Amino acid sequence: MDDKELKRYNQIMQERQSYRARCYDLESELRVVGPQLYRADQKIDRLERRLEAVTARNHVLEKRVAELTGQLDRRPQVTVPAFVKLNVAAKTRQRPGRKAGHEAAQRPLPQKIDRHVEVPAPRDSQGRPSCPHCHTQLSDVREHQRIVEDIIPAQVVVTCYHTTSGYCPHCRQDIETRAPEQPPAADVPQSQIGLNALATAALLRVQYRLPYRLTTQLLADLPQLSLSPGALARQMQRMSHWLEGEYDRLKVFLRFADAVHMDETSWRVDGQNQWLWTLLDPGHTLFHIDPSRGQKVVRELLGEVFGGTLVSDFYSGYAALDCRKQKCLVHLLRELRDTAVKSPEFAQSPLPRRLKRLIKELLLLKKRKPTLAAKAYTARGRHLERRLTQLARAGYDQPDARRIATRLVKHEGELTRFLWDDAVEATNNPAERALRPAVVMRKITGGSRSRRGARATAVLMSVLRTARQQNRPLFETIRTLLMNAWAGKNPGLLTDVLDDTS
């Protein structure tokens, strides 16, 4: 055998040896993997049988769901009433109070202390302070001041005014003397209601919205003042009559305001549906109850000529007044939201998305006005107005989109008035906030039982809310207004600014 054949033989033997070693390794691996493969096959069989069982069970459940769905479809549909609000998703609430590290907000200390009460510790036989429980002598004795604010229990104070009357030839009428805090004399067999009681009753009834019966019960429980609901109602009417001058002056003042908000809501009078109107500016509020919701009420409250800007919703009753107007943009956003919920086709159209974004840009621009240069602000405002005009006059096939676009064209110029007048707001939220307590009062009391009662409610609500807007103490304000009316002084406590500007 030559060298070449010997070399070939050695290679074959090496390959044979390597194949034999590889075969041995595979046989060893097969002995290990074989049982695992067997167990895997068994598990696959079990899973396949379970899948068949679950599939069969799922088929049965699908048939049952179809049957129940059919039964549910055949049942009469139950609609949620319009006054029931939809549930709102729960929000993550922040921890109450100030942030960690900030100074705590506490009640201010009283400006004066009316009385001092000594609370000494008991003394032992040596005259030293001791424990009040076990009489052991105290160590490390310190003195403290614990300030407590409390109220004096109310009580009825009966005052007899000794007056003098006679006939005045110059005035040609009978004259009777009267103390400043004494109500006008009335020939009644029982006692009259005093100034403080009248002011308290007005606050309980109008400001805190208690019914007449609960108000009389509260007066009977706390100061033990006996008064019937009917008598209290008559006293409210008398107070409104005394405050008519202040009420009329409020109406005149609002007619000269730079911008006013106006809104209305329903109000029941003697079982009949009427309307509660509100008219306000930042410092004054007027309420008016009227059987009509028409344009004549707007003219009656604002006059035939109004030089300011009227901020309102899109109700057509405000259209007759010839003045500058600003329509509430929040009402427009609500209209877009509600229409999108009712009409999926409208939600898919470009109008709601583009209009919503444009309204937000308008509101943001007004918010940034103090930080922008006048020229830049004007240019940006004109650009947004042009975009609004283009959006309103674009053609739309969807009916709701055409309806809202028509509204935008109709009120063109009344949607962006707030950009150019600092006294004008973009929304009618102040009027809605003014009506909210009245709506709560209506739900509690049911409205008014007579036209005189409705008039009294409107007058007292106007006076009290105006006083609250001006940060006046309500109790003292009512007292002062009544005393001024009894003394024959000209009204104007709540509208003093009118004398300075007219």
C-alpha positions as CSV (number, residue, x, y, z in Angstrom):
1,M,0.0,0.0,0.0
2,D,1.6,3.3,-1.1
3,D,1.5,6.5,0.9
4,K,-1.5,7.9,-0.9
5,E,-3.7,4.9,-0.2
6,L,-2.5,4.8,3.4
7,K,-3.4,8.5,3.9
8,R,-6.9,7.8,2.4
9,Y,-7.3,4.9,4.7
10,N,-6.5,6.9,7.8
11,Q,-9.0,9.6,6.8
12,I,-11.7,7.0,6.4
13,M,-10.9,5.5,9.8
14,Q,-11.0,8.9,11.4
15,E,-14.4,9.7,9.9
16,R,-15.7,6.3,11.0
17,Q,-14.6,7.0,14.5
18,S,-16.2,10.4,14.5
19,Y,-19.5,9.0,13.1
20,R,-19.5,6.3,15.7
21,A,-19.0,8.9,18.5
22,R,-21.7,11.1,17.0
23,C,-24.1,8.1,16.9
24,Y,-23.3,7.3,20.5
25,D,-24.1,10.9,21.5
26,L,-27.4,10.9,19.6
27,E,-28.4,7.6,21.1
28,S,-27.7,9.1,24.6
29,E,-29.7,12.2,23.8
30,L,-32.6,10.0,22.4
31,R,-32.7,8.1,25.7
32,V,-33.1,11.4,27.5
33,V,-35.5,13.1,25.1
34,G,-37.7,10.0,24.4
35,P,-39.6,10.1,27.8
36,Q,-40.0,13.9,27.4
37,L,-41.6,13.5,24.0
38,Y,-43.9,10.9,25.3
39,R,-45.1,13.1,28.2
40,A,-45.5,16.0,25.7
41,D,-47.7,13.8,23.5
42,Q,-49.8,12.9,26.5
43,K,-50.2,16.5,27.5
44,I,-51.2,17.5,24.0
45,D,-53.9,14.9,24.0
46,R,-55.3,16.2,27.3
47,L,-55.3,19.8,26.1
48,E,-57.0,18.8,22.9
49,R,-59.8,17.0,24.8
50,R,-60.1,20.1,27.1
51,L,-60.3,22.4,24.1
52,E,-63.1,20.3,22.7
53,A,-65.0,20.5,26.0
54,V,-64.5,24.2,26.2
55,T,-65.6,24.7,22.6
56,A,-68.8,22.7,23.2
57,R,-69.5,24.7,26.4
58,N,-68.9,28.0,24.6
59,H,-71.3,27.0,21.9
60,V,-74.0,26.4,24.5
61,L,-73.3,29.7,26.2
62,E,-73.4,31.6,22.9
63,K,-76.9,30.1,22.2
64,R,-78.0,31.1,25.7
65,V,-76.7,34.7,25.2
66,A,-78.5,34.9,21.9
67,E,-81.8,33.8,23.6
68,L,-81.4,36.3,26.4
69,T,-80.5,39.1,24.0
70,G,-83.6,38.4,22.0
71,Q,-85.8,38.5,25.1
72,L,-84.2,41.8,26.1
73,D,-84.8,43.3,22.7
74,R,-88.5,42.4,23.0
75,R,-88.8,44.2,26.4
76,P,-90.0,47.8,26.4
77,Q,-87.1,50.3,26.3
78,V,-86.6,52.2,29.5
79,T,-85.2,55.7,28.8
80,V,-83.4,57.8,31.4
81,P,-85.2,61.0,32.2
82,A,-83.6,64.2,30.9
83,F,-83.2,65.6,34.4
84,V,-81.1,62.5,35.5
85,K,-77.4,63.2,34.9
86,L,-75.1,60.5,33.5
87,N,-72.6,59.0,35.9
88,V,-69.2,60.7,35.8
89,A,-66.0,58.6,35.9
90,A,-64.4,58.7,39.3
91,K,-61.4,61.1,39.4
92,T,-58.3,60.8,41.5
93,R,-58.8,63.4,44.3
94,Q,-56.0,65.3,45.7
95,R,-55.3,65.2,49.3
96,P,-57.1,68.1,51.0
97,G,-55.2,70.9,52.6
98,R,-52.1,72.7,51.6
99,K,-49.0,71.0,50.2
100,A,-46.4,69.7,52.6
101,G,-44.0,72.4,53.7
102,H,-46.5,75.2,53.2
103,E,-47.8,77.3,56.2
104,A,-51.0,75.9,57.6
105,A,-54.2,77.9,56.9
106,Q,-55.9,78.6,60.3
107,R,-58.8,80.7,61.5
108,P,-57.6,84.2,62.4
109,L,-57.5,85.2,66.1
110,P,-60.3,87.4,67.3
111,Q,-59.5,91.1,67.4
112,K,-60.6,91.5,71.0
113,I,-61.4,89.3,74.0
114,D,-64.7,90.1,75.7
115,R,-64.1,88.4,79.0
116,H,-61.5,86.5,80.9
117,V,-62.2,83.4,83.0
118,E,-59.7,82.1,85.5
119,V,-59.5,78.3,85.8
120,P,-57.1,77.7,88.7
121,A,-55.7,74.3,89.7
122,P,-56.6,72.9,93.2
123,R,-54.2,73.7,96.0
124,D,-52.7,71.2,98.4
125,S,-52.2,71.8,102.2
126,Q,-49.0,73.8,101.4
127,G,-50.9,76.1,99.0
128,R,-49.3,74.7,95.9
129,P,-51.0,73.6,92.6
130,S,-52.1,69.9,92.7
131,C,-53.7,67.3,90.4
132,P,-57.5,67.7,90.4
133,H,-57.9,63.9,90.2
134,C,-55.4,62.5,92.8
135,H,-54.4,65.7,94.5
136,T,-50.7,65.1,94.0
137,Q,-48.5,68.2,93.9
138,L,-47.8,69.3,90.3
139,S,-44.3,70.0,89.1
140,D,-43.2,72.2,86.1
141,V,-46.3,74.3,86.5
142,R,-47.1,76.6,83.5
143,E,-49.8,79.1,82.6
144,H,-51.9,79.0,79.3
145,Q,-54.4,81.0,77.4
146,R,-57.1,79.0,75.6
147,I,-59.2,81.3,73.4
148,V,-62.7,80.1,72.7
149,E,-65.2,81.8,70.4
150,D,-68.8,81.2,71.1
151,I,-72.2,82.8,70.4
152,I,-74.7,84.1,72.9
153,P,-78.0,82.1,72.9
154,A,-80.6,84.1,71.0
155,Q,-83.5,85.4,73.0
156,V,-86.6,87.6,72.4
157,V,-86.3,91.2,73.6
158,V,-89.7,93.0,73.9
159,T,-89.5,96.8,73.5
160,C,-92.4,99.1,74.2
161,Y,-91.9,102.4,72.3
162,H,-93.8,105.4,74.0
163,T,-94.6,107.6,71.0
164,T,-96.5,110.9,70.5
165,S,-98.9,111.6,67.7
166,G,-100.8,114.6,66.5
167,Y,-102.1,116.5,63.4
168,C,-99.6,118.7,61.5
169,P,-101.4,121.6,59.8
170,H,-98.4,122.2,57.5
171,C,-98.1,118.6,56.4
172,R,-101.9,118.1,56.6
173,Q,-101.6,114.6,58.0
174,D,-101.3,112.8,61.3
175,I,-97.7,112.5,62.5
176,E,-96.4,110.0,65.1
177,T,-92.9,109.9,66.5
178,R,-90.8,106.9,65.8
179,A,-87.4,105.5,66.9
180,P,-84.8,104.8,64.1
181,E,-84.9,101.0,64.7
182,Q,-88.7,101.0,65.2
183,P,-90.8,99.6,62.3
184,P,-93.6,101.9,61.0
185,A,-96.5,101.8,63.4
186,A,-99.4,99.5,62.6
187,D,-102.7,99.3,64.5
188,V,-102.6,95.6,65.1
189,P,-103.8,93.8,68.3
190,Q,-100.5,91.8,68.6
191,S,-97.0,93.0,68.8
192,Q,-95.0,93.9,65.6
193,I,-91.9,92.1,64.4
194,G,-88.7,94.1,65.1
195,L,-85.8,95.1,62.9
196,N,-83.4,92.2,63.9
197,A,-86.1,89.6,63.6
198,L,-87.1,90.9,60.1
199,A,-83.4,90.9,58.9
200,T,-82.9,87.4,60.3
201,A,-86.1,86.0,58.7
202,A,-85.1,87.5,55.3
203,L,-81.7,85.8,55.5
204,L,-83.1,82.5,56.5
205,R,-85.8,82.6,53.8
206,V,-83.9,84.1,50.8
207,Q,-80.1,83.6,51.4
208,Y,-80.3,80.2,53.1
209,R,-83.5,79.1,51.2
210,L,-85.5,77.7,54.1
211,P,-89.3,77.3,53.6
212,Y,-91.5,79.5,55.6
213,R,-92.6,76.7,57.9
214,L,-89.0,75.7,58.7
215,T,-88.0,79.4,59.2
216,T,-90.8,79.8,61.8
217,Q,-89.7,76.6,63.5
218,L,-86.1,77.8,63.7
219,L,-87.2,81.1,65.2
220,A,-89.3,79.3,67.7
221,D,-86.5,76.9,68.7
222,L,-83.6,79.3,69.0
223,P,-84.9,82.8,70.2
224,Q,-88.3,81.4,71.0
225,L,-90.1,83.9,68.8
226,S,-93.6,82.7,67.9
227,L,-94.5,83.5,64.3
228,S,-96.8,81.7,61.8
229,P,-95.8,81.0,58.2
230,G,-98.5,83.2,56.9
231,A,-97.4,86.1,59.1
232,L,-93.8,85.6,58.0
233,A,-94.9,85.7,54.3
234,R,-96.7,89.0,54.9
235,Q,-93.6,90.4,56.6
236,M,-91.5,89.4,53.6
237,Q,-93.9,91.3,51.3
238,R,-93.7,94.4,53.6
239,M,-89.9,94.3,53.5
240,S,-89.9,94.1,49.7
241,H,-92.2,97.1,49.6
242,W,-89.8,99.1,51.8
243,L,-86.9,98.0,49.5
244,E,-88.6,98.8,46.2
245,G,-86.6,102.0,45.9
246,E,-83.3,100.2,46.2
247,Y,-84.6,97.6,43.7
248,D,-85.6,100.2,41.1
249,R,-82.2,101.9,41.5
250,L,-80.5,98.6,40.8
251,K,-82.4,98.3,37.6
252,V,-81.5,101.8,36.5
253,F,-77.8,101.3,37.4
254,L,-77.6,98.1,35.3
255,R,-79.0,99.9,32.3
256,F,-75.9,102.1,32.4
257,A,-73.4,99.2,32.8
258,D,-70.7,98.5,30.3
259,A,-71.6,94.8,30.1
260,V,-74.4,92.8,31.6
261,H,-75.2,89.1,31.7
262,M,-78.7,87.9,31.3
263,D,-80.4,84.5,31.7
264,E,-83.7,83.0,32.7
265,T,-85.2,79.8,34.3
266,S,-88.6,78.6,35.2
267,W,-90.4,79.7,38.4
268,R,-93.8,78.6,39.7
269,V,-96.3,81.2,40.9
270,D,-99.5,80.0,42.4
271,G,-99.2,76.7,40.5
272,Q,-98.6,78.5,37.2
273,N,-95.4,78.3,35.2
274,Q,-93.6,81.6,35.0
275,W,-90.0,82.8,34.5
276,L,-87.3,84.1,36.7
277,W,-85.0,86.5,34.9
278,T,-81.6,87.6,36.1
279,L,-79.6,90.6,35.0
280,L,-76.2,91.3,36.5
281,D,-72.8,92.9,36.2
282,P,-69.7,92.2,38.4
283,G,-71.1,94.2,41.4
284,H,-74.9,94.2,41.1
285,T,-77.7,91.6,40.4
286,L,-81.3,92.1,39.6
287,F,-84.0,89.3,39.6
288,H,-87.4,89.6,38.0
289,I,-90.3,87.2,37.9
290,D,-92.6,87.5,34.9
291,P,-95.3,85.4,33.2
292,S,-93.6,85.9,29.8
293,R,-90.4,84.7,28.4
294,G,-90.7,87.0,25.4
295,Q,-88.6,89.9,24.1
296,K,-90.7,92.5,25.9
297,V,-89.1,91.4,29.2
298,V,-85.7,92.1,27.9
299,R,-86.8,95.6,26.8
300,E,-88.4,96.2,30.2
301,L,-85.3,95.3,32.1
302,L,-82.7,96.9,29.9
303,G,-84.8,99.7,28.3
304,E,-85.3,100.4,24.7
305,V,-81.8,101.8,24.3
306,F,-78.9,99.9,25.9
307,G,-75.4,101.2,25.4
308,G,-73.5,98.3,26.8
309,T,-72.9,94.7,25.7
310,L,-75.4,92.0,26.5
311,V,-73.9,88.6,27.2
312,S,-76.4,85.8,26.9
313,D,-77.0,82.4,25.4
314,F,-78.5,81.8,21.9
315,Y,-82.2,82.2,23.0
316,S,-84.0,84.2,20.3
317,G,-85.7,86.4,23.0
318,Y,-82.5,88.5,23.2
319,A,-82.3,89.2,19.5
320,A,-84.8,92.1,19.5
321,L,-82.7,94.4,21.6
322,D,-80.5,96.6,19.4
323,C,-77.2,96.6,21.2
324,R,-73.8,95.0,21.1
325,K,-74.0,91.3,22.0
326,Q,-71.7,88.5,23.0
327,K,-73.0,84.9,22.8
328,C,-71.9,82.3,25.3
329,L,-69.2,80.1,23.8
330,V,-69.7,77.5,26.5
331,H,-73.3,77.0,25.3
332,L,-71.8,76.5,21.8
333,L,-69.4,73.9,23.1
334,R,-72.2,72.1,24.9
335,E,-74.3,72.1,21.7
336,L,-71.4,70.5,19.9
337,R,-71.0,67.8,22.6
338,D,-74.7,66.9,22.9
339,T,-75.2,66.8,19.1
340,A,-72.1,64.6,18.6
341,V,-73.6,62.1,21.2
342,K,-77.0,62.0,19.4
343,S,-75.6,61.9,15.9
344,P,-72.5,59.8,15.1
345,E,-72.6,61.3,11.5
346,F,-72.2,64.8,13.0
347,A,-69.3,63.6,15.2
348,Q,-67.5,62.3,12.1
349,S,-67.9,65.6,10.2
350,P,-65.0,68.1,10.3
351,L,-67.1,71.0,11.8
352,P,-67.3,70.0,15.5
353,R,-63.6,69.2,15.7
354,R,-62.4,72.3,14.0
355,L,-64.9,74.6,15.8
356,K,-64.0,73.2,19.2
357,R,-60.3,73.8,18.5
358,L,-61.0,77.3,17.3
359,I,-63.1,78.3,20.4
360,K,-60.3,77.1,22.6
361,E,-57.8,79.2,20.7
362,L,-60.1,82.3,21.1
363,L,-60.4,81.7,24.9
364,L,-56.6,81.2,25.2
365,L,-55.9,84.4,23.2
366,K,-58.1,86.5,25.6
367,K,-56.3,84.9,28.5
368,R,-52.9,85.8,27.1
369,K,-53.9,89.4,26.2
370,P,-52.0,91.0,29.1
371,T,-48.7,89.4,27.9
372,L,-49.0,90.2,24.2
373,A,-48.2,93.4,22.4
374,A,-51.3,95.2,21.1
375,K,-50.4,94.8,17.5
376,A,-49.7,91.1,17.8
377,Y,-52.9,90.6,19.7
378,T,-55.0,92.4,17.1
379,A,-53.4,90.5,14.2
380,R,-54.0,87.2,15.9
381,G,-57.6,88.1,16.8
382,R,-58.4,89.1,13.2
383,H,-56.9,85.9,11.9
384,L,-59.1,83.8,14.3
385,E,-62.2,85.8,13.2
386,R,-61.4,85.1,9.5
387,R,-61.0,81.4,10.3
388,L,-64.3,81.4,12.1
389,T,-66.0,83.1,9.1
390,Q,-64.5,80.6,6.7
391,L,-65.6,77.7,8.9
392,A,-69.2,79.0,9.2
393,R,-69.6,79.6,5.4
394,A,-68.1,76.3,4.2
395,G,-70.7,73.9,2.7
396,Y,-71.8,70.9,4.8
397,D,-73.9,68.0,3.8
398,Q,-74.8,66.8,7.3
399,P,-78.0,68.4,8.6
400,D,-76.7,69.2,12.1
401,A,-73.5,70.6,10.7
402,R,-75.6,72.9,8.4
403,R,-77.8,74.0,11.4
404,I,-74.8,75.0,13.5
405,A,-73.1,76.6,10.6
406,T,-76.2,78.7,10.0
407,R,-76.1,79.7,13.7
408,L,-72.5,80.8,13.3
409,V,-73.4,83.0,10.3
410,K,-76.4,84.5,12.1
411,H,-74.4,85.5,15.1
412,E,-71.3,86.5,13.2
413,G,-69.6,89.3,15.1
414,E,-71.4,88.2,18.4
415,L,-69.0,85.4,19.1
416,T,-65.7,87.4,19.3
417,R,-66.9,90.6,20.9
418,F,-65.0,89.6,24.1
419,L,-61.7,89.8,22.3
420,W,-61.9,93.6,21.9
421,D,-63.7,94.6,25.1
422,D,-62.1,93.9,28.5
423,A,-65.4,94.3,30.3
424,V,-67.0,91.5,28.2
425,E,-66.6,87.8,29.1
426,A,-66.8,85.0,26.6
427,T,-69.3,82.9,28.6
428,N,-72.5,83.5,30.4
429,N,-71.4,81.6,33.5
430,P,-72.0,84.6,35.9
431,A,-75.7,84.6,35.1
432,E,-75.9,80.8,35.5
433,R,-74.1,81.0,38.8
434,A,-76.6,83.7,39.9
435,L,-79.6,81.5,39.0
436,R,-78.2,78.3,40.6
437,P,-79.2,79.3,44.2
438,A,-82.6,80.3,43.0
439,V,-83.1,77.0,41.3
440,V,-82.2,75.2,44.6
441,M,-84.7,77.5,46.4
442,R,-87.3,76.6,43.8
443,K,-86.8,72.9,44.3
444,I,-87.0,73.3,48.1
445,T,-90.0,75.7,48.3
446,G,-91.8,75.0,45.0
447,G,-91.8,78.6,44.0
448,S,-94.2,81.3,45.1
449,R,-97.9,81.1,46.1
450,S,-98.9,84.6,44.9
451,R,-97.7,87.4,42.7
452,R,-97.0,89.6,45.7
453,G,-94.9,86.7,47.1
454,A,-93.0,86.4,43.8
455,R,-92.3,90.1,43.8
456,A,-91.0,90.0,47.3
457,T,-88.8,87.0,46.5
458,A,-87.3,88.9,43.5
459,V,-86.7,92.1,45.4
460,L,-85.1,90.4,48.4
461,M,-82.9,88.1,46.3
462,S,-81.7,91.1,44.3
463,V,-80.7,93.1,47.4
464,L,-79.1,90.2,49.2
465,R,-77.0,88.9,46.2
466,T,-75.9,92.5,45.4
467,A,-74.7,92.9,49.0
468,R,-72.9,89.6,48.8
469,Q,-71.2,90.7,45.5
470,Q,-70.0,93.8,47.2
471,N,-68.7,91.9,50.2
472,R,-71.1,93.7,52.6
473,P,-72.3,92.0,55.8
474,L,-75.8,90.8,54.9
475,F,-77.4,91.2,58.3
476,E,-76.2,94.8,58.8
477,T,-77.0,95.7,55.2
478,I,-80.6,94.6,55.6
479,R,-80.9,96.5,58.8
480,T,-79.4,99.6,57.3
481,L,-81.6,99.4,54.2
482,L,-84.8,99.0,56.3
483,M,-83.9,101.8,58.6
484,N,-83.2,104.1,55.7
485,A,-86.5,103.2,54.1
486,W,-88.4,103.9,57.4
487,A,-86.6,107.2,57.8
488,G,-87.5,108.2,54.2
489,K,-83.9,108.5,53.1
490,N,-83.2,108.2,49.3
491,P,-82.1,104.7,48.3
492,G,-78.7,104.1,46.9
493,L,-76.7,102.2,49.5
494,L,-75.9,99.4,46.9
495,T,-75.5,101.8,44.0
496,D,-73.4,104.7,45.4
497,V,-71.1,104.5,42.4
498,L,-73.9,105.7,40.2
499,D,-73.7,109.2,41.6
500,D,-70.0,109.4,40.8
501,T,-70.4,108.3,37.2
502,S,-73.6,109.9,36.0
